[in-house]
Structures are given as structure tokens and as C-alpha cells.
Amino acid sequence: MPKYKFLEDVAIADIAYEAYGKNLNEMFENAALAIFELSADIKTIESKEKVEIKLEHEKIDNLLYDFLSEILFLKDSKYMVFKDVEVSINEKNKKYYLTSILMGDTINPEKQHLENDIKAITMHMFEVRKGKNNWIATVVVDI
């Protein structure tokens, strides 16, 4: 099963993708990996710095939206790109709790091959759904 695939011809100034996972943790990780790959050639990024993200939400789709938005916030505010991610999601009292570790480095165009400068995660077509044997997220990013 692929981790994610990019969807063609969704919008002119946007890039769309689907992320997959056998469970929520894996699907969230793969959604983040797609963002990483859209942002830079991950082979050119070193895992020098570790950043922890903790989020909570009542709805799983809002949690994914917040998680991916936080990755973009870190890119813009801390000037970072990432290559590895670990996600742990727990559900308690009808609420989802996410803890994630991102591994990456400060942006350095002399060492890294940068790709798209993603401006935002959009709500256009945004969806998280349970498939027969997996979880699937559809994400559109504004570039």
C-alpha cells in the first residue's frame, strides 16, 4: 500500500494528495511526510533537530488539519524543514490527543534542495475517512 499519492488537476495554485495508513498514527505520519516531500527533497535534509508537537481535538479531521498547519507554522516561524516524523494518537473521553516528534533541520538553501513554499492547508476537499482496512486523508495545500 502506498504511503500517499499526489492528485493531479485539482486546482491551479494548489497541490492535492491522499495519505494512507493502517491506523491513525500511520496515516498522520504519511500526511506529514507528503508535506515534507512537497517542501524539499528530503534526502537533502539532516535530522539534526527534534521538535515535539502536542495537540488535542474532539474531531479527528480537525486534529489532522491542526497538525499539518503546525508543521507549516514551524517552517515559517522557526525556518525549519523536516524529514522524519513519529505520531501517537490516543482517544480519551471523546477527545483525540496527539503527540508527535518531528526531525529536521533549519532551512539552508546551500545544503537543501527546496521545492514548494506551502502557504496553508486548505479546507477544500479536506477529509479524513475510515476505509475498509485503512485510514485515508485527502489534503489540498495552497502554494
DSSP file (Angstrom, degrees, kcal/mol; ACC not computed):
  #  RESIDUE AA STRUCTURE BP1 BP2  ACC     N-H-->O    O-->H-N    N-H-->O    O-->H-N    TCO  KAPPA ALPHA  PHI   PSI    X-CA   Y-CA   Z-CA
    1    1 A M              0   0    0      0, 0.0    19,-0.0     0, 0.0     3,-0.0   0.000 360.0 360.0 360.0 133.0    0.0    0.0    0.0
    2    2 A P        -     0   0    0      0, 0.0     3,-0.1     0, 0.0    18,-0.1  -0.326 360.0-136.1 -69.4 156.7    1.4    3.4   -0.9
    3    3 A K  S    S-     0   0    0      1,-0.3    17,-3.0    16,-0.1     2,-0.3   0.880  79.7 -25.8 -77.0 -40.6    2.0    6.0    1.9
    4    4 A Y  E     -A   19   0A   0     15,-0.3    -1,-0.3    29,-0.1     2,-0.3  -0.974  55.9-150.3-163.7 162.7    0.5    8.8   -0.1
    5    5 A K  E     -A   18   0A   0     13,-2.1    13,-2.5    -2,-0.3     2,-0.3  -0.997  21.1-122.6-142.5 145.4   -0.2    9.9   -3.7
    6    6 A F  E     -A   17   0A   0     -2,-0.3     2,-0.5    11,-0.2    11,-0.3  -0.690  24.7-137.0 -86.7 138.4   -0.4   13.3   -5.3
    7    7 A L  E     -A   16   0A   0      9,-2.8     9,-0.8    -2,-0.3     3,-0.5  -0.829  17.7-138.1-100.2 129.9   -3.7   14.1   -7.1
    8    8 A E  S    S+     0   0    0     -2,-0.5     7,-0.0     1,-0.2     9,-0.0  -0.485  71.7  11.7 -86.6 154.4   -3.4   15.8  -10.5
    9    9 A D  S    S+     0   0    0     -2,-0.2    -1,-0.2     2,-0.1     3,-0.1   0.780  77.2 127.8  57.2  37.7   -5.6   18.7  -11.8
   10   10 A V  S    S-     0   0    0     -3,-0.5     2,-0.3     1,-0.4    -1,-0.1   0.891  81.1 -20.9 -86.5 -46.0   -7.4   19.6   -8.6
   11   11 A A        -     0   0    0      3,-0.4     3,-0.5     1,-0.1    -1,-0.4  -0.980  56.3-120.3-159.8 157.8   -6.6   23.3   -8.7
   12   12 A I  S    S+     0   0    0     -2,-0.3    -1,-0.1     1,-0.2    -3,-0.1   0.928 111.6  31.4 -70.8 -46.9   -4.1   25.6  -10.3
   13   13 A A  S    S+     0   0    0      2,-0.0   130,-2.6   129,-0.0     2,-0.3   0.188 115.0  72.5 -98.8  16.9   -2.4   27.2   -7.2
   14   14 A D  E     - B   0 142A   0     -3,-0.5     2,-0.4   128,-0.2    -3,-0.4  -0.866  62.9-148.0-127.8 160.2   -2.9   24.1   -5.1
   15   15 A I  E     - B   0 141A   0    126,-2.2   126,-3.1    -2,-0.3     2,-0.3  -1.000  18.9-161.3-126.2 131.9   -1.5   20.6   -4.7
   16   16 A A  E     +AB   7 140A   0     -9,-0.8    -9,-2.8    -2,-0.4     2,-0.3  -0.836  13.4 167.9-112.7 149.5   -3.7   17.8   -3.5
   17   17 A Y  E     -AB   6 139A   0    122,-2.8   122,-3.0    -2,-0.3     2,-0.4  -0.989  27.5-135.0-152.2 160.9   -2.8   14.4   -2.1
   18   18 A E  E     -AB   5 138A   0    -13,-2.5   -13,-2.1    -2,-0.3     2,-0.4  -0.960  19.4-158.8-113.6 137.4   -4.2   11.4   -0.3
   19   19 A A  E     -AB   4 137A   0    118,-2.5   118,-2.5    -2,-0.4     2,-0.3  -0.924   9.4-162.5-115.8 144.2   -2.4    9.9    2.7
   20   20 A Y  E     + B   0 136A   0    -17,-3.0     2,-0.3    -2,-0.4    10,-0.2  -0.860  14.0 164.7-125.8 156.3   -2.9    6.4    3.8
   21   21 A G  E     - B   0 135A   0    114,-1.6   114,-3.3    -2,-0.3     6,-0.0  -0.934  43.0-128.2-167.0 148.7   -2.3    4.3    6.9
   22   22 A K  S    S+     0   0    0     -2,-0.3     2,-0.3   112,-0.2    -1,-0.1   0.713 102.5  11.2 -71.1 -18.5   -3.3    1.1    8.5
   23   23 A N  S  > S-     0   0    0    112,-0.1     4,-2.2     1,-0.1   112,-0.2  -0.895  92.6 -92.7-145.6 175.9   -4.1    3.1   11.6
   24   24 A L  H  > S+     0   0    0     -2,-0.3     4,-2.7     1,-0.2     5,-0.3   0.901 120.8  55.6 -61.6 -41.8   -4.5    6.8   12.6
   25   25 A N  H  > S+     0   0    0      1,-0.2     4,-2.4     2,-0.2    -1,-0.2   0.942 111.3  43.3 -56.4 -49.4   -0.8    7.1   13.7
   26   26 A E  H  > S+     0   0    0      2,-0.2     4,-2.6     1,-0.2    -1,-0.2   0.888 113.0  51.7 -66.4 -39.6    0.5    5.9   10.3
   27   27 A M  H  X S+     0   0    0     -4,-2.2     4,-2.2     2,-0.2    -1,-0.2   0.916 111.3  47.6 -64.5 -42.5   -2.0    8.0    8.3
   28   28 A F  H  X S+     0   0    0     -4,-2.7     4,-2.1     2,-0.2    -2,-0.2   0.915 112.3  50.2 -62.9 -43.2   -1.0   11.1   10.2
   29   29 A E  H  X S+     0   0    0     -4,-2.4     4,-2.5    -5,-0.3    -2,-0.2   0.925 112.0  47.0 -60.3 -44.8    2.7   10.3    9.7
   30   30 A N  H  X S+     0   0    0     -4,-2.6     4,-1.8     2,-0.2    -1,-0.2   0.841 108.9  54.2 -69.3 -33.1    2.2    9.8    6.0
   31   31 A A  H  X S+     0   0    0     -4,-2.2     4,-1.4     2,-0.2    -1,-0.2   0.898 111.6  46.1 -64.1 -40.0    0.2   13.0    5.6
   32   32 A A  H  X S+     0   0    0     -4,-2.1     4,-2.5     2,-0.2    -2,-0.2   0.906 108.5  55.5 -68.0 -42.0    3.2   14.8    7.3
   33   33 A L  H  X S+     0   0    0     -4,-2.5     4,-2.7     1,-0.2    -2,-0.2   0.869 104.6  53.7 -59.6 -37.0    5.7   13.0    5.0
   34   34 A A  H  X S+     0   0    0     -4,-1.8     4,-2.2     2,-0.2    -1,-0.2   0.908 108.8  49.0 -63.9 -40.9    3.8   14.3    1.9
   35   35 A I  H  X S+     0   0    0     -4,-1.4     4,-1.7     2,-0.2    -2,-0.2   0.923 111.0  50.8 -61.5 -44.5    4.1   17.9    3.3
   36   36 A F  H  X S+     0   0    0     -4,-2.5     4,-2.0     1,-0.2    -2,-0.2   0.933 111.5  47.1 -58.2 -46.8    7.8   17.3    3.9
   37   37 A E  H  < S+     0   0    0     -4,-2.7    -1,-0.2     1,-0.2    -2,-0.2   0.855 110.6  51.7 -67.6 -35.0    8.3   16.0    0.3
   38   38 A L  H  < S+     0   0    0     -4,-2.2    78,-2.6    -5,-0.2    -1,-0.2   0.822 112.9  47.3 -67.2 -29.7    6.4   18.9   -1.2
   39   39 A S  H  < S-     0   0    0     -4,-1.7    76,-3.2     1,-0.2     2,-0.3   0.839 126.2 -16.2 -82.2 -35.7    8.6   21.3    0.8
   40   40 A A  B  < S-D  114   0B   0     -4,-2.0     2,-0.9    74,-0.3    -1,-0.2  -0.986  75.0 -83.0-162.5 162.0   12.0   19.9    0.0
   41   41 A D    >   -     0   0    0     72,-2.9     3,-2.3    -2,-0.3    72,-0.4  -0.689  42.3-152.6 -72.1 108.3   14.0   17.0   -1.3
   42   42 A I  G >  S+     0   0    0     -2,-0.9     3,-1.2     1,-0.3    -1,-0.2   0.699  88.9  69.1 -65.7 -17.4   14.0   15.0    2.0
   43   43 A K  G 3  S+     0   0    0      1,-0.2    -1,-0.3    70,-0.1    -2,-0.1   0.727  97.9  53.3 -68.9 -19.5   17.3   13.3    1.0
   44   44 A T  G <  S+     0   0    0     -3,-2.3     2,-0.4    69,-0.2    -1,-0.2   0.395  93.9  88.4 -95.3   3.2   19.0   16.7    1.4
   45   45 A I    <   -     0   0    0     -3,-1.2     2,-0.3    -4,-0.2    62,-0.0  -0.862  64.9-149.2-105.2 134.5   17.7   17.3    5.0
   46   46 A E        -     0   0    0     -2,-0.4     2,-1.5     1,-0.0     3,-0.4  -0.742  20.5-124.1 -96.8 149.5   19.5   16.1    8.0
   47   47 A S        +     0   0    0     -2,-0.3    58,-0.2     1,-0.2     3,-0.1  -0.547  63.2 134.0 -89.3  69.8   17.7   15.0   11.2
   48   48 A K        +     0   0    0     -2,-1.5     2,-0.4    56,-1.1    57,-0.2   0.797  59.7  44.1 -89.7 -31.9   19.6   17.5   13.4
   49   49 A E  E     -E  104   0C   0     55,-3.3    55,-2.4    -3,-0.4     2,-0.4  -0.905  65.3-150.6-123.0 145.7   16.8   19.0   15.5
   50   50 A K  E     -E  103   0C   0     -2,-0.4     2,-0.4    53,-0.2    53,-0.2  -0.944  11.7-172.8-115.5 132.4   13.8   17.4   17.2
   51   51 A V  E     -E  102   0C   0     51,-2.6    51,-3.1    -2,-0.4     2,-0.4  -0.989  10.9-149.7-125.5 132.3   10.5   19.3   17.7
   52   52 A E  E     -E  101   0C   0     -2,-0.4     2,-0.4    49,-0.2    49,-0.2  -0.852   9.3-166.7-103.8 136.9    7.6   18.0   19.7
   53   53 A I  E     -E  100   0C   0     47,-2.8    47,-2.7    -2,-0.4     2,-0.4  -0.977   4.1-174.5-120.5 133.8    4.0   18.8   18.9
   54   54 A K  E     +E   99   0C   0     -2,-0.4     2,-0.3    45,-0.2    45,-0.2  -0.994  16.1 159.0-128.2 125.4    1.1   18.2   21.3
   55   55 A L  E     -E   98   0C   0     43,-2.1    43,-3.2    -2,-0.4     2,-0.3  -0.938  18.3-164.7-139.9 160.0   -2.4   18.8   20.2
   56   56 A E  E     +E   97   0C   0     -2,-0.3     2,-0.3    41,-0.2    41,-0.2  -0.995  13.6 159.8-146.2 149.6   -5.9   17.8   21.1
   57   57 A H  E     -E   96   0C   0     39,-2.1    39,-3.4    -2,-0.3     6,-0.0  -0.977  42.5-128.1-162.9 155.8   -9.3   18.0   19.4
   58   58 A E  S    S+     0   0    0     -2,-0.3     2,-0.4    37,-0.2    -1,-0.1   0.776  97.3  56.5 -76.6 -27.5  -12.8   16.4   19.5
   59   59 A K  S  > S-     0   0    0      1,-0.1     4,-1.8    37,-0.1     5,-0.1  -0.897  72.5-145.8-113.2 135.1  -12.7   15.6   15.8
   60   60 A I  H  > S+     0   0    0     -2,-0.4     4,-2.1     1,-0.2     5,-0.2   0.858 100.3  53.6 -67.7 -35.6  -10.1   13.6   14.1
   61   61 A D  H  > S+     0   0    0      1,-0.2     4,-2.3     2,-0.2    -1,-0.2   0.904 109.4  48.5 -67.5 -38.5  -10.2   15.6   10.8
   62   62 A N  H  > S+     0   0    0      2,-0.2     4,-2.7     1,-0.2    -1,-0.2   0.853 108.6  55.1 -66.7 -33.6   -9.7   18.9   12.8
   63   63 A L  H  X S+     0   0    0     -4,-1.8     4,-2.4     2,-0.2    -2,-0.2   0.922 109.3  46.3 -64.8 -43.3   -6.8   17.3   14.6
   64   64 A L  H  X S+     0   0    0     -4,-2.1     4,-2.7     2,-0.2     5,-0.3   0.927 112.2  51.1 -64.3 -43.9   -5.1   16.4   11.3
   65   65 A Y  H  X S+     0   0    0     -4,-2.3     4,-2.3     1,-0.2    -2,-0.2   0.937 112.8  45.6 -57.8 -47.5   -5.7   19.9    9.9
   66   66 A D  H  X S+     0   0    0     -4,-2.7     4,-2.1     2,-0.2    -1,-0.2   0.890 112.4  52.2 -63.2 -39.9   -4.2   21.5   13.1
   67   67 A F  H  X S+     0   0    0     -4,-2.4     4,-1.7     2,-0.2    -2,-0.2   0.942 112.5  42.9 -62.9 -49.8   -1.2   19.1   12.9
   68   68 A L  H  X S+     0   0    0     -4,-2.7     4,-1.7     1,-0.2    -1,-0.2   0.879 113.5  52.9 -66.5 -36.7   -0.4   19.9    9.3
   69   69 A S  H  X S+     0   0    0     -4,-2.3     4,-2.3    -5,-0.3    -1,-0.2   0.869 105.7  54.6 -64.6 -36.1   -0.9   23.6    9.9
   70   70 A E  H  X S+     0   0    0     -4,-2.1     4,-2.3     2,-0.2    -1,-0.2   0.876 104.3  54.4 -65.4 -37.3    1.5   23.4   12.9
   71   71 A I  H  X S+     0   0    0     -4,-1.7     4,-1.8     2,-0.2    -1,-0.2   0.918 110.4  46.2 -61.1 -43.1    4.2   21.9   10.6
   72   72 A L  H  X S+     0   0    0     -4,-1.7     4,-2.3     2,-0.2    -2,-0.2   0.876 109.4  54.9 -67.6 -36.8    3.8   24.9    8.2
   73   73 A F  H  X S+     0   0    0     -4,-2.3     4,-3.2     1,-0.2     5,-0.4   0.907 107.4  50.1 -61.3 -41.8    3.9   27.3   11.2
   74   74 A L  H  X S+     0   0    0     -4,-2.3     4,-1.8     2,-0.2     6,-0.8   0.873 109.3  51.9 -65.0 -36.9    7.2   25.7   12.3
   75   75 A K  H  X S+     0   0    0     -4,-1.8     4,-0.6     4,-0.2    -2,-0.2   0.938 118.0  37.3 -62.1 -46.2    8.5   26.2    8.7
   76   76 A D  H  < S+     0   0    0     -4,-2.3    -2,-0.2     3,-0.2    -1,-0.2   0.860 127.0  33.6 -77.6 -36.5    7.5   29.8    8.7
   77   77 A S  H  < S+     0   0    0     -4,-3.2    -3,-0.2    -5,-0.2    -2,-0.2   0.854 132.3  27.1 -91.1 -37.1    8.3   30.8   12.3
   78   78 A K  H  < S-     0   0    0     -4,-1.8    -3,-0.2    -5,-0.4    29,-0.1   0.421  99.7-126.6-104.5  -1.8   11.4   28.6   13.1
   79   79 A Y     <  +     0   0    0     -4,-0.6    28,-3.4    -5,-0.4     2,-0.3   0.949  58.6 148.7  55.6  54.1   12.6   28.4    9.4
   80   80 A M  E     -F  106   0C   0     -6,-0.8     2,-0.3    26,-0.3    26,-0.2  -0.890  37.0-165.3-123.8 149.6   12.6   24.5    9.5
   81   81 A V  E     -F  105   0C   0     24,-2.4    24,-2.4    -2,-0.3     2,-0.3  -0.937  18.3-149.5-124.7 154.1   12.1   21.6    7.2
   82   82 A F  E     +F  104   0C   0     -2,-0.3    22,-0.3    22,-0.2   -42,-0.1  -0.830  25.4 177.8-127.0 159.5   11.6   18.1    8.3
   83   83 A K  E    S+     0   0C   0     20,-3.1     2,-0.3     1,-0.3    21,-0.2   0.550  70.5  43.8-131.3 -22.0   12.3   14.6    7.0
   84   84 A D  E     +F  103   0C   0     19,-1.8    19,-2.5     2,-0.0     2,-0.3  -0.936  57.6 180.0-130.1 152.3   11.1   12.2    9.8
   85   85 A V  E     -F  102   0C   0     -2,-0.3     2,-0.4    17,-0.2    17,-0.2  -0.995  12.8-167.3-151.5 142.7    8.0   12.0   11.9
   86   86 A E  E     -F  101   0C   0     15,-2.0    15,-2.1    -2,-0.3     2,-0.4  -0.999  14.8-169.7-128.4 134.9    6.5    9.9   14.7
   87   87 A V  E     -F  100   0C   0     -2,-0.4     2,-0.4    13,-0.2    13,-0.2  -0.978  11.0-174.8-128.9 137.9    2.9   10.3   15.7
   88   88 A S  E     -F   99   0C   0     11,-2.5    11,-2.3    -2,-0.4     2,-0.5  -0.984   8.7-173.7-130.4 121.2    1.0    8.8   18.7
   89   89 A I  E     -F   98   0C   0     -2,-0.4     2,-0.4     9,-0.2     9,-0.2  -0.956   2.2-177.5-117.8 131.3   -2.8    9.4   18.9
   90   90 A N  E     -F   97   0C   0      7,-2.5     7,-3.2    -2,-0.5     2,-0.5  -0.950  15.7-145.1-124.2 147.0   -4.9    8.4   21.9
   91   91 A E  E     +F   96   0C   0     -2,-0.4     2,-0.3     5,-0.2     5,-0.2  -0.950  27.2 160.1-113.6 130.4   -8.6    8.8   22.3
   92   92 A K  E >   -F   95   0C   0      3,-2.8     3,-0.8    -2,-0.5    -2,-0.1  -0.968  65.0  -4.8-151.3 131.5  -10.0    9.5   25.8
   93   93 A N  T 3  S-     0   0    0     -2,-0.3     3,-0.1     1,-0.2    -1,-0.1   0.895 128.5 -54.3  52.0  47.2  -13.3   10.9   26.9
   94   94 A K  T 3  S+     0   0    0      1,-0.2     2,-0.3    -3,-0.0    -1,-0.2   0.780 118.4 107.5  60.2  31.0  -14.5   11.6   23.3
   95   95 A K  E <   - F   0  92C   0     -3,-0.8    -3,-2.8     2,-0.0     2,-0.4  -0.991  63.1-134.8-137.1 144.4  -11.3   13.6   22.5
   96   96 A Y  E     -EF  57  91C   0    -39,-3.4   -39,-2.1    -2,-0.3     2,-0.5  -0.839  15.6-162.3-101.0 136.7   -8.2   12.8   20.5
   97   97 A Y  E     -EF  56  90C   0     -7,-3.2    -7,-2.5    -2,-0.4     2,-0.4  -0.979   6.2-164.9-121.1 125.2   -4.7   13.6   21.9
   98   98 A L  E     -EF  55  89C   0    -43,-3.2   -43,-2.1    -2,-0.5     2,-0.4  -0.914  11.4-179.8-114.1 134.4   -1.8   13.8   19.5
   99   99 A T  E     +EF  54  88C   0    -11,-2.3   -11,-2.5    -2,-0.4     2,-0.4  -0.999  15.7 176.1-126.2 130.3    1.9   13.7   20.4
  100  100 A S  E     -EF  53  87C   0    -47,-2.7   -47,-2.8    -2,-0.4     2,-0.5  -0.988  23.3-153.7-138.1 144.6    4.4   14.0   17.6
  101  101 A I  E     -EF  52  86C   0    -15,-2.1   -15,-2.0    -2,-0.4     2,-0.4  -0.981  15.0-165.4-114.9 123.1    8.1   14.2   17.2
  102  102 A L  E     -EF  51  85C   0    -51,-3.1   -51,-2.6    -2,-0.5     2,-0.5  -0.900   2.8-158.8-106.8 137.8    9.4   15.9   14.0
  103  103 A M  E     +EF  50  84C   0    -19,-2.5   -20,-3.1    -2,-0.4   -19,-1.8  -0.967  38.0 102.1-118.1 130.0   13.1   15.5   13.0
  104  104 A G  E     -EF  49  82C   0    -55,-2.4   -55,-3.3    -2,-0.5   -56,-1.1  -0.842  52.0-101.0-171.2-151.2   14.7   18.0   10.6
  105  105 A D  E     - F   0  81C   0    -24,-2.4   -24,-2.4    -2,-0.2     2,-0.1  -0.959  40.0 -80.0-152.9 163.1   16.9   21.0   10.3
  106  106 A T  E     - F   0  80C   0     -2,-0.3   -26,-0.3   -26,-0.2     2,-0.1  -0.453  63.0 -92.9 -65.8 142.0   17.0   24.7    9.9
  107  107 A I        +     0   0    0    -28,-3.4    -1,-0.1   -29,-0.1     3,-0.0  -0.386  51.3 168.8 -63.0 128.7   16.4   25.7    6.3
  108  108 A N    >>  -     0   0    0     -2,-0.1     4,-2.8    -3,-0.1     3,-2.0  -0.816  21.2-163.7-143.1  98.1   19.7   26.2    4.4
  109  109 A P  T 34 S+     0   0    0      0, 0.0     5,-0.1     0, 0.0    -1,-0.1   0.693  89.9  62.9 -59.6 -18.1   19.3   26.6    0.6
  110  110 A E  T 34 S+     0   0    0      1,-0.1     3,-0.1     3,-0.1    -3,-0.0   0.770 118.0  25.8 -76.0 -24.3   23.0   25.8    0.2
  111  111 A K  T <4 S+     0   0    0     -3,-2.0     2,-0.3     1,-0.1    -1,-0.1   0.701 119.1  57.9-106.7 -28.1   22.5   22.3    1.7
  112  112 A Q  S  < S-     0   0    0     -4,-2.8     2,-0.9   -67,-0.0    -1,-0.1  -0.800  71.3-133.8-111.7 147.3   18.9   21.5    0.9
  113  113 A H        -     0   0    0    -72,-0.4   -72,-2.9    -2,-0.3     2,-0.2  -0.849  31.3-155.6 -96.6 102.8   17.0   21.4   -2.3
  114  114 A L  B     +D   40   0B   0     -2,-0.9   -74,-0.3   -74,-0.2     3,-0.1  -0.527  16.0 177.8 -82.6 145.6   13.8   23.3   -1.5
  115  115 A E        +     0   0    0    -76,-3.2     2,-0.3     1,-0.3   -76,-0.2   0.479  51.9   4.0-110.9-110.0   10.7   22.7   -3.5
  116  116 A N        -     0   0    0    -78,-2.6     2,-1.1     1,-0.0    -1,-0.3  -0.601  56.5-137.2 -87.4 140.9    7.3   24.4   -2.9
  117  117 A D        -     0   0    0     -2,-0.3     2,-0.3    26,-0.3   -78,-0.1  -0.810  27.2-150.8 -94.1  94.8    6.7   27.1   -0.4
  118  118 A I        -     0   0    0     -2,-1.1    25,-0.2     1,-0.2     3,-0.1  -0.514  15.1-172.2 -72.4 127.0    3.4   25.8    1.1
  119  119 A K        -     0   0    0     23,-3.4     2,-0.3    -2,-0.3    24,-0.2   0.853  59.2 -21.8 -87.2 -39.1    1.3   28.8    2.3
  120  120 A A  E     -C  142   0A   0     22,-1.2    22,-2.9   -48,-0.0     2,-0.5  -0.994  54.4-107.0-165.6 158.2   -1.6   26.9    4.0
  121  121 A I  E     -C  141   0A   0     -2,-0.3    20,-0.2    20,-0.2     2,-0.2  -0.836  46.0-146.8 -86.1 132.5   -3.6   23.7    4.4
  122  122 A T  E     -C  140   0A   0     18,-2.9    18,-0.5    -2,-0.5  -108,-0.0  -0.633  19.8-135.9-102.3 162.6   -7.0   24.4    2.8
  123  123 A M  E >   +     0   0A   0     -2,-0.2     3,-1.3     2,-0.1     2,-0.3   0.529  69.6 119.4 -88.0  -8.1  -10.4   23.1    3.8
  124  124 A H  E 3  S-     0   0A   0      1,-0.3    16,-0.2    16,-0.1    -2,-0.2  -0.445  98.4 -16.3 -61.9 118.2  -11.1   22.5    0.1
  125  125 A M  E 3  S+     0   0A   0     -2,-0.3    -1,-0.3     1,-0.2    13,-0.1   0.478  94.4 159.6  65.7   3.9  -11.8   18.7   -0.3
  126  126 A F  E <   +     0   0A   0     -3,-1.3     2,-0.3    14,-0.1    -1,-0.2  -0.363  12.4 153.7 -63.5 129.0  -10.2   18.2    3.2
  127  127 A E  E     -C  138   0A   0     11,-1.9    11,-2.7    -3,-0.1     2,-0.4  -0.984  35.5-162.1-159.0 142.8  -11.4   14.8    4.6
  128  128 A V  E     +C  137   0A   0     -2,-0.3     2,-0.3     9,-0.2     9,-0.2  -0.999  28.1 167.8-123.5 127.4  -10.4   12.0    6.9
  129  129 A R  E     -C  136   0A   0      7,-2.9     7,-2.8    -2,-0.4     2,-0.6  -0.981  36.4-119.8-142.5 153.9  -12.2    8.7    6.5
  130  130 A K  E     -C  135   0A   0     -2,-0.3     5,-0.3     5,-0.2     2,-0.1  -0.824  31.7-162.9 -92.0 121.4  -12.0    5.1    7.6
  131  131 A G        -     0   0    0      3,-3.6     5,-0.0    -2,-0.6    -1,-0.0  -0.156  41.1 -84.3 -86.9-170.2  -11.6    2.7    4.7
  132  132 A K  S    S+     0   0    0      1,-0.2     3,-0.0    -2,-0.1    -2,-0.0   0.928 122.7   1.2 -63.6 -45.8  -12.2   -1.0    4.8
  133  133 A N  S    S+     0   0    0   -110,-0.0     2,-0.3     2,-0.0    -1,-0.2   0.211 132.1  29.3-127.7  13.1   -8.7   -1.8    6.1
  134  134 A N  S    S-     0   0    0   -114,-0.0    -3,-3.6     2,-0.0     2,-0.4  -0.933  73.9-100.9-158.2 177.3   -7.1    1.6    6.4
  135  135 A W  E     -BC  21 130A   0   -114,-3.3  -114,-1.6    -2,-0.3     2,-0.4  -0.884  32.1-164.4-109.0 145.9   -7.5    5.3    7.1
  136  136 A I  E     -BC  20 129A   0     -7,-2.8    -7,-2.9    -2,-0.4     2,-0.4  -0.997   5.8-169.1-134.6 134.4   -7.4    7.8    4.2
  137  137 A A  E     -BC  19 128A   0   -118,-2.5  -118,-2.5    -2,-0.4     2,-0.5  -0.984   8.6-156.2-121.8 135.9   -6.9   11.6    4.3
  138  138 A T  E     +BC  18 127A   0    -11,-2.7   -11,-1.9    -2,-0.4     2,-0.4  -0.961  21.5 179.1-108.6 125.7   -7.5   14.0    1.4
  139  139 A V  E     -B   17   0A   0   -122,-3.0  -122,-2.8    -2,-0.5     2,-0.4  -0.983  17.5-166.1-132.5 136.6   -5.5   17.2    1.7
  140  140 A V  E     -BC  16 122A   0    -18,-0.5   -18,-2.9    -2,-0.4     2,-0.4  -0.992  12.4-162.4-121.3 127.7   -5.1   20.2   -0.5
  141  141 A V  E     -BC  15 121A   0   -126,-3.1  -126,-2.2    -2,-0.4     2,-0.5  -0.873  15.8-130.8-111.6 144.0   -2.3   22.7    0.1
  142  142 A D  E      BC  14 120A   0    -22,-2.9   -23,-3.4    -2,-0.4   -22,-1.2  -0.801 360.0 360.0 -91.2 125.1   -2.1   26.3   -1.1
  143  143 A I              0   0    0   -130,-2.6   -26,-0.3    -2,-0.5  -129,-0.2   0.396 360.0 360.0-115.4 360.0    1.2   27.1   -2.7
